[in-house]
Amino acid sequence: MSLTVVGSMAFDDIETPFGKSGRIVGGSATFIAWAASNFVKPINQVSVIGGDFPQEELDALSAKGVAFDGVQVKKDEKSFYWAGKYHMDMNTRDTLTTELNVLGEFQPVIPDSYQGSEFLILGNLTPQVQMSVIKQMKTRPKLIVMDTMNFWMEVAMDDLKKVLKEVDVLLVNDAEARQLTGEVSLVKAARTILTTMGPKYLIIKKGEHGALLFHENHVFFAPALPLEEVFDPTGAGDTFAGGFIGHLAKTKDISFENMKTAIIVGSAMASFCVERFGVGRLREITHEDISNRLEQFVQLVNFDIDLI
Amino acid sequence: MSLTVVGSMAFDDIETPFGKSGRIVGGSATFIAWAASNFVKPINQVSVIGGDFPQEELDALSAKGVAFDGVQVKKDEKSFYWAGKYHMDMNTRDTLTTELNVLGEFQPVIPDSYQGSEFLILGNLTPQVQMSVIKQMKTRPKLIVMDTMNFWMEVAMDDLKKVLKEVDVLLVNDAEARQLTGEVSLVKAARTILTTMGPKYLIIKKGEHGALLFHENHVFFAPALPLEEVFDPTGAGDTFAGGFIGHLAKTKDISFENMKTAIIVGSAMASFCVERFGVGRLREITHEDISNRLEQFVQLVNFDIDLI
């Protein structure tokens, strides 16, 4: 029941209307691992870090069942670094600095100990790295989930489309779904992706407006929890992805019905993420916290109806 | 079990990326009546029209159980007229023309036949007219629902706040909730409205992003149905309100639990409204259509979870 996670392990430097984070730990694979580790062990991490990445972060993740055999450490180089600033509505942000550093030449190597992993999630990274990981898996995982972003559609669309052919579930946001297909309507965009691009399941993330899951002619909607304040949205999408794949890996059930539940779990995990800078809140939550939050989602959307 | 509906009965002239409507029937009370008449009879309409308002529209509504004793007909004047144009994303629109006409001097008169109405919905109109109707009801209705818009916040905030003190349920969109309270967070805006302004229930409409119901410390979320195309959003909010109050009036149950169901019913009715210009789609739907649409909402949000 192992899960392999591919993505960045990095530093973020974030400014929001509520304050500045300074240089803190971030990266897609970091958020995914923190979220998923509440549901499944081991988590086989695939990434690359510099000598500056804090050992205490690795130790904390290790204690949660995360393995680092697939994480390359380049002692004399620096980890990936991103600095950004959010505007008042927290829905838009400006990138202030991007330093690829170790990520620039990253060639992932899947160790033997990761082979046979049943679940694989490709966090946001260059499509070429995502494809390399898929190719190195000697047995195809039961489920491959892929996250990506608009940047790769702009600079590596051909590579991106090749990876899409190999994955089961694609995760994108609403703007990216439109960009990928040229369709304004998300329903039409979903149909184009599902019928022509490869994935059999599509999740469209809409931030504070929730998430949609499409499969064949079915659609499911999960709201975001209405929060008093979104303190820092960085990593919310990755945390959502981690909760989603974590629940699937835990239950080993990849039916559409169970994916609905997995999306609710992902939404619950994302609602914790945004309460603090970075992984601050994810580090401290308990199973009881998660259970209570899931109950809030049940209350949020549950209704009775006698069809007239 | 009667419902009194106050609002405009008017003409709209709409341009969307999909076409032009020409001069068609619209108005908040028209949409509310079309939606609510699927659930409750009689509907006591309170409005004002000119000699130009089509008799066939009145006949069609009459056949659905709508009474017009409270609708003033000014034979030598013109009905309210609004022309607007939607942009590509259908979330923003420009008003091209507003002609108040008969609405300019409207003084509503509640006929004796409307007295004792258990449910009252104040569609979007000047707060002074809304207040006049409340004052004329000899017995306070079991539930008073009020819709309003940003325009009244700009030109008649004091009057608006007086009406708010008299109503049970307020319906506004997200921008209006923020404008009314000065709070960016919808959760904070809701708390301010519910604890200081009068209403005990607040519905925040978010268009294609669904609707939130707040009451005390509870919150419920209803999604909008993901549609291939939103042909014309005009009247969707009024239609939502009509479905909402229609379900409550039908069931005579004003509990929070039943309001959840009522919001789903409202969302279902709104999903029909946007499929055509004006009330075109609302005119033709059957109880079976409504039932099927409600089942789609159940499928859209229903999930199973074993709390961990």
HADDOCK unambig.tbl for C-alpha pairs under 7 A between the chains (distance, minus, plus):
assign (segid A and resid 185 and name CA) (segid B and resid 228 and name CA) 5.80 0.50 0.50
assign (segid A and resid 185 and name CA) (segid B and resid 229 and name CA) 6.46 0.50 0.50
assign (segid A and resid 187 and name CA) (segid B and resid 226 and name CA) 6.57 0.50 0.50
assign (segid A and resid 187 and name CA) (segid B and resid 227 and name CA) 6.30 0.50 0.50
assign (segid A and resid 187 and name CA) (segid B and resid 228 and name CA) 5.12 0.50 0.50
assign (segid A and resid 188 and name CA) (segid B and resid 228 and name CA) 5.95 0.50 0.50
assign (segid A and resid 209 and name CA) (segid B and resid 209 and name CA) 5.95 0.50 0.50
assign (segid A and resid 219 and name CA) (segid B and resid 300 and name CA) 6.04 0.50 0.50
assign (segid A and resid 220 and name CA) (segid B and resid 299 and name CA) 7.00 0.50 0.50
assign (segid A and resid 220 and name CA) (segid B and resid 300 and name CA) 4.45 0.50 0.50
assign (segid A and resid 220 and name CA) (segid B and resid 301 and name CA) 5.93 0.50 0.50
assign (segid A and resid 221 and name CA) (segid B and resid 300 and name CA) 5.62 0.50 0.50
assign (segid A and resid 221 and name CA) (segid B and resid 301 and name CA) 5.52 0.50 0.50
assign (segid A and resid 222 and name CA) (segid B and resid 301 and name CA) 6.71 0.50 0.50
assign (segid A and resid 226 and name CA) (segid B and resid 187 and name CA) 6.56 0.50 0.50
assign (segid A and resid 227 and name CA) (segid B and resid 187 and name CA) 6.30 0.50 0.50
assign (segid A and resid 228 and name CA) (segid B and resid 185 and name CA) 5.81 0.50 0.50
assign (segid A and resid 228 and name CA) (segid B and resid 187 and name CA) 5.14 0.50 0.50
assign (segid A and resid 228 and name CA) (segid B and resid 188 and name CA) 5.97 0.50 0.50
assign (segid A and resid 229 and name CA) (segid B and resid 185 and name CA) 6.46 0.50 0.50
assign (segid A and resid 260 and name CA) (segid B and resid 303 and name CA) 6.06 0.50 0.50
assign (segid A and resid 261 and name CA) (segid B and resid 303 and name CA) 5.87 0.50 0.50
assign (segid A and resid 261 and name CA) (segid B and resid 304 and name CA) 6.21 0.50 0.50
assign (segid A and resid 261 and name CA) (segid B and resid 305 and name CA) 6.16 0.50 0.50
assign (segid A and resid 291 and name CA) (segid B and resid 307 and name CA) 5.55 0.50 0.50
assign (segid A and resid 291 and name CA) (segid B and resid 308 and name CA) 5.60 0.50 0.50
assign (segid A and resid 294 and name CA) (segid B and resid 307 and name CA) 6.95 0.50 0.50
assign (segid A and resid 299 and name CA) (segid B and resid 220 and name CA) 6.99 0.50 0.50
assign (segid A and resid 300 and name CA) (segid B and resid 219 and name CA) 6.03 0.50 0.50
assign (segid A and resid 300 and name CA) (segid B and resid 220 and name CA) 4.45 0.50 0.50
assign (segid A and resid 300 and name CA) (segid B and resid 221 and name CA) 5.61 0.50 0.50
assign (segid A and resid 301 and name CA) (segid B and resid 220 and name CA) 5.94 0.50 0.50
assign (segid A and resid 301 and name CA) (segid B and resid 221 and name CA) 5.51 0.50 0.50
assign (segid A and resid 301 and name CA) (segid B and resid 222 and name CA) 6.70 0.50 0.50
assign (segid A and resid 301 and name CA) (segid B and resid 301 and name CA) 6.79 0.50 0.50
assign (segid A and resid 303 and name CA) (segid B and resid 260 and name CA) 6.07 0.50 0.50
assign (segid A and resid 303 and name CA) (segid B and resid 261 and name CA) 5.89 0.50 0.50
assign (segid A and resid 304 and name CA) (segid B and resid 261 and name CA) 6.22 0.50 0.50
assign (segid A and resid 305 and name CA) (segid B and resid 261 and name CA) 6.16 0.50 0.50
assign (segid A and resid 307 and name CA) (segid B and resid 291 and name CA) 5.56 0.50 0.50
assign (segid A and resid 307 and name CA) (segid B and resid 294 and name CA) 6.94 0.50 0.50
assign (segid A and resid 308 and name CA) (segid B and resid 291 and name CA) 5.63 0.50 0.50
